[in-house]
Amino acid sequence: DGVRPAWRFQARDLSRNAGLMVSWPVAPNRPAPALAPGQQWQVHARVRHPVGTRNWFGFDLETWLFQKRIQVTAQIREVPGHPAILTGVSGRPAARIDRARDEIRRAIKAAVPDARHAGVLSGLVVGEQQAISAGDWNIFAITGVSHLMSISGMHVTMFAWLARGLVGFVWGVLSRPPLKLALHIPTPVAAAVAASLAAFAYALLAGFNLPAQRTAWMVTVAAAATLSGLQAQPWAILSITLLAILILDPLALLAPGFWLSFFAVAVLFGVPAHAKGWTGAVRAQMAITFGIAPLTIVFFQQVSVIGPLANALAIPLV
């Protein structure tokens, strides 16, 4: 949108194997190029190193790009006699996943005529945050429910919990004579493996952001404990997950989502577990609100005053 519309997306320079942040301007008198994930294009572009402002109270573009392993920015240029050429489509697993996400997003857009509602649904289903309008993001930020509008740990946990319960039920039924599956693979083991696979599948479908990664790894560590016959201690699960993510992606330390996600779980683990029902839910919500408020102020320079009440209504609804 805006006065000078353009496609903006992450890409990779295949000749140099370098990450790019690309801007492809859309000419007003020409149709916009039909771009899709995984396409390989031959284009003319102006390439340069990313430059951002050194303002502590603003968005740090250079650090954000560095955390995503993007070395340069590129702007597509129209050159007479040398049009952009689509040369192929990538068959890499990451490209296939992105194409599947794009197809789901397009299906939602086609099925829901209201663009505003379609954007929120795309955010909830495949983590497509860009589909949500700036006005709606402002509302979500003011009310403190932004974490519910993109795939977060809560969504992945719910999906894994549903998969665990469903497989546990089906496995229990199939363990009756004559199959007796539980004699070969115990029901808790089958349910734990199903929860881990479901968590990783949904995290990949959601773009594999840090909160989703953290949850998928925590579910997997808990499943590994079940397989090995060990008791899964919450702090041990969180510590092993933290170590695994930092080994696989040391630059995750630069992402606000890394600190907010792990700190929120640590706050929840620190809340006394003796309170049940609504009392426990209220206590956990207040602990999260006040526990991550300092980080929210540091990263986003704002905190929602009505966040606890809004989340008390929004979380059960979502």
C-alpha positions in Angstrom: 0.0 0.0 0.0 1.0 3.6 -0.1 2.0 6.2 -2.7 4.8 4.0 -4.1 3.5 0.4 -3.9 6.0 -2.4 -4.2 6.6 -6.1 -3.4 8.8 -6.5 -0.4 10.1 -9.9 0.5 13.1 -12.0 1.6 15.1 -13.8 -1.0 18.4 -15.5 -1.7 21.1 -14.6 -4.3 21.7 -18.0 -5.8 25.0 -17.0 -7.4 26.5 -15.8 -4.1 24.4 -17.7 -1.6 23.6 -14.5 0.3 20.4 -13.4 2.0 18.5 -10.5 0.4 15.7 -8.1 1.4 14.2 -7.2 -1.9 12.0 -4.3 -3.0 10.2 -4.7 -6.4 8.4 -1.5 -7.3 5.0 -1.9 -9.0 4.6 0.4 -12.0 1.2 2.2 -12.1 0.6 1.5 -15.8 1.6 -2.2 -15.6 0.2 -5.2 -13.8 2.1 -6.3 -10.7 4.3 -9.4 -11.2 2.6 -12.5 -9.9 5.2 -13.5 -7.2 5.0 -16.7 -5.2 7.3 -18.4 -2.7 10.1 -20.5 -4.1 10.2 -18.8 -7.5 13.6 -18.2 -9.1 14.0 -14.9 -11.1 16.7 -13.4 -13.2 16.5 -9.6 -12.7 18.5 -6.4 -12.7 18.8 -4.9 -9.2 20.6 -2.2 -7.3 22.3 -4.0 -4.4 23.8 -2.3 -1.3 24.5 -2.9 2.3 21.6 -2.2 4.7 21.6 1.1 6.5 19.5 1.9 9.5 19.2 4.7 12.0 21.1 4.6 15.3 18.1 5.6 17.4 17.6 3.6 20.6 13.9 4.5 20.7 13.3 3.4 17.1 13.3 0.2 15.0 16.8 -1.1 14.5 16.7 -2.2 10.9 20.3 -3.4 10.7 20.1 -5.7 13.7 16.8 -7.1 12.5 18.2 -7.9 9.1 21.4 -9.3 10.7 19.4 -11.6 12.9 17.6 -12.9 9.8 21.0 -13.4 8.1 20.3 -10.9 5.4 23.6 -9.3 4.2 22.3 -6.9 1.6 19.2 -5.1 0.3 18.2 -5.0 -3.3 15.8 -2.9 -5.4 14.6 -4.3 -8.7 15.3 -2.0 -11.7 13.5 -2.0 -15.0 16.1 -2.1 -17.8 15.0 -1.7 -21.4 15.5 -4.8 -23.4 16.2 -6.9 -20.2 12.9 -7.8 -18.6 12.6 -9.9 -15.4 12.6 -13.6 -16.3 11.1 -16.4 -14.2 13.7 -19.2 -14.6 12.3 -21.9 -12.3 10.8 -23.0 -9.0 12.8 -24.2 -6.1 12.2 -27.8 -4.9 13.8 -27.3 -1.4 11.7 -28.4 1.6 11.6 -24.8 2.9 10.2 -23.5 -0.4 7.6 -26.3 -0.5 6.4 -25.3 3.0 6.3 -21.6 2.1 4.2 -22.5 -1.0 1.8 -24.5 1.1 1.4 -21.6 3.5 0.8 -19.3 0.5 -1.9 -21.6 -0.9 -3.7 -21.7 2.4 -3.5 -17.9 2.7 -4.9 -17.5 -0.9 -7.7 -20.0 0.0 -8.6 -18.0 3.1 -8.6 -14.8 1.0 -10.9 -16.3 -1.6 -13.3 -17.8 1.0 -13.6 -14.6 3.2 -14.7 -11.5 1.3 -13.8 -9.1 4.1 -10.1 -8.4 3.7 -9.8 -7.3 7.4 -11.2 -10.6 8.7 -9.2 -12.6 6.1 -6.0 -11.0 7.4 -6.7 -11.9 11.0 -7.6 -15.5 10.0 -4.4 -15.8 7.9 -2.4 -14.6 11.0 -4.1 -17.2 13.2 -3.8 -20.1 10.8 -0.4 -19.7 9.1 1.2 -16.8 11.0 0.9 -14.4 8.1 1.3 -11.2 10.2 1.6 -8.9 7.2 -2.0 -9.7 6.2 -3.3 -7.8 9.3 -3.8 -4.1 8.7 -1.8 -1.5 10.6 -5.0 -0.2 12.2 -5.9 -3.6 13.6 -2.3 -4.1 14.9 -2.6 -0.8 16.7 -5.8 -2.1 18.4 -4.2 -5.4 19.3 -1.1 -3.6 20.8 -3.2 -1.2 22.8 -5.2 -4.0 24.3 -2.2 -6.3 24.8 -3.4 -9.2 22.7 -0.9 -9.0 19.8 0.6 -12.3 20.8 -2.7 -14.0 20.0 -2.9 -12.7 16.5 0.2 -14.6 15.2 1.2 -18.1 15.9 2.7 -18.2 19.4 3.5 -20.9 21.9 -0.1 -21.1 23.1 -1.3 -22.1 19.6 1.3 -24.7 19.1 0.8 -26.1 22.6 -3.0 -26.4 22.0 -2.4 -28.2 18.7 0.1 -30.6 20.3 -2.3 -31.2 23.2 -5.1 -32.0 20.8 -2.9 -34.4 18.8 -1.7 -36.1 22.0 -5.3 -36.6 23.2 -6.6 -37.8 19.9 -3.8 -40.3 19.3 -4.0 -41.5 22.9 -7.7 -42.2 22.5 -7.3 -43.9 19.1 -4.3 -46.0 20.4 -6.3 -47.0 23.5 -9.1 -48.3 21.2 -6.7 -50.1 19.0 -5.0 -51.7 22.0 -8.0 -53.9 22.6 -8.0 -57.5 21.2 -7.1 -58.6 18.7 -4.6 -55.8 17.8 -3.3 -55.1 21.3 -1.0 -52.2 20.1 -0.2 -51.0 23.6 1.6 -54.3 24.3 4.1 -53.3 21.6 4.2 -49.5 22.0 2.7 -48.0 25.2 -0.1 -45.5 24.7 1.8 -42.6 26.5 4.8 -43.1 24.2 2.6 -43.0 21.0 0.8 -40.0 22.3 4.0 -38.2 23.2 5.5 -38.8 19.7 2.3 -37.6 18.1 2.4 -34.4 20.1 6.0 -33.7 19.1 5.4 -34.3 15.4 2.2 -32.2 15.5 4.0 -29.4 17.3 6.9 -29.3 14.7 4.5 -29.6 11.8 2.3 -26.7 13.0 5.4 -24.6 13.9 6.7 -25.1 10.3 3.4 -24.2 8.8 3.4 -21.0 10.9 6.7 -19.9 9.6 8.8 -21.4 12.4 9.1 -18.2 14.4 10.9 -18.2 17.8 7.9 -18.7 20.1 6.7 -21.6 17.9 10.2 -23.1 17.8 10.5 -22.8 21.6 7.2 -24.6 22.1 7.9 -27.4 19.6 11.3 -28.1 21.2 9.8 -28.1 24.7 7.1 -30.6 23.6 9.8 -32.7 22.0 12.1 -32.7 25.1 9.1 -33.7 27.2 8.3 -36.5 24.7 12.0 -37.7 24.8 11.7 -37.8 28.6 8.6 -40.0 28.2 10.4 -42.3 25.8 13.4 -42.7 28.1 11.2 -43.2 31.2 12.5 -40.1 32.9 10.4 -37.6 34.8 10.1 -34.3 32.8 11.0 -31.4 35.1 9.7 -28.0 33.8 12.9 -26.1 34.4 15.0 -28.9 32.9 12.8 -28.9 29.8 13.1 -25.1 29.5 16.9 -25.2 29.9 17.4 -27.9 27.3 15.2 -26.1 24.9 17.1 -22.9 25.4 20.4 -24.7 24.8 19.1 -26.4 21.6 17.8 -23.1 20.1 21.0 -21.3 20.8 23.1 -24.1 19.3 21.0 -24.1 16.1 20.6 -20.3 15.9 22.9 -18.2 18.0 21.6 -15.0 16.5 18.2 -15.7 18.1 19.5 -13.7 21.0 18.9 -10.5 18.9 15.2 -11.2 18.5 12.7 -9.7 21.0 10.5 -12.8 20.6 13.3 -14.9 22.0 13.5 -13.0 25.3 9.7 -12.5 25.6 8.9 -16.1 24.9 11.4 -17.7 27.3 10.9 -15.1 30.0 7.1 -15.6 29.9 7.4 -19.3 30.3 9.9 -18.8 33.1 7.4 -16.5 34.9 4.7 -19.1 34.5 7.0 -21.9 36.0 7.7 -19.6 38.9 4.0 -19.2 39.8 2.9 -21.5 42.7 1.0 -24.4 41.2 -1.4 -25.0 44.2 -4.0 -22.6 42.9 -6.5 -24.2 40.5 -9.4 -23.1 38.3 -10.1 -19.4 37.9 -7.9 -18.4 40.8 -4.9 -20.1 39.1 -5.7 -18.6 35.7 -6.0 -15.0 37.2 -2.7 -15.4 39.1 -0.9 -16.7 36.0 -2.2 -13.9 33.9 -1.2 -11.2 36.4 2.2 -12.8 36.7 2.7 -12.7 33.0 1.5 -9.1 32.7 3.8 -7.7 35.4 6.6 -10.2 34.7 7.2 -9.2 31.0 6.2 -5.6 31.3 9.8 -4.4 31.7 10.8 -6.3 28.6 7.8 -4.9 26.7 8.8 -1.4 27.6 12.4 -1.9 26.6 11.6 -3.5 23.2 8.4 -1.7 22.2 8.4 1.4 24.5 4.8 0.7 25.5 2.7 -1.5 27.8 -1.0 -2.2 27.9 -2.8 -1.2 31.1 -5.9 -3.1 30.2 -3.9 -6.1 28.9 -4.9 -8.5 31.8 -8.7 -7.9 31.3 -8.4 -8.1 27.5 -6.4 -11.3 27.6 -8.9 -12.8 30.1 -11.6 -12.4 27.5 -9.5 -13.1 24.3 -7.5 -16.2 25.3 -10.5 -18.5 25.9 -12.1 -17.1 22.8 -9.1 -17.8 20.6 
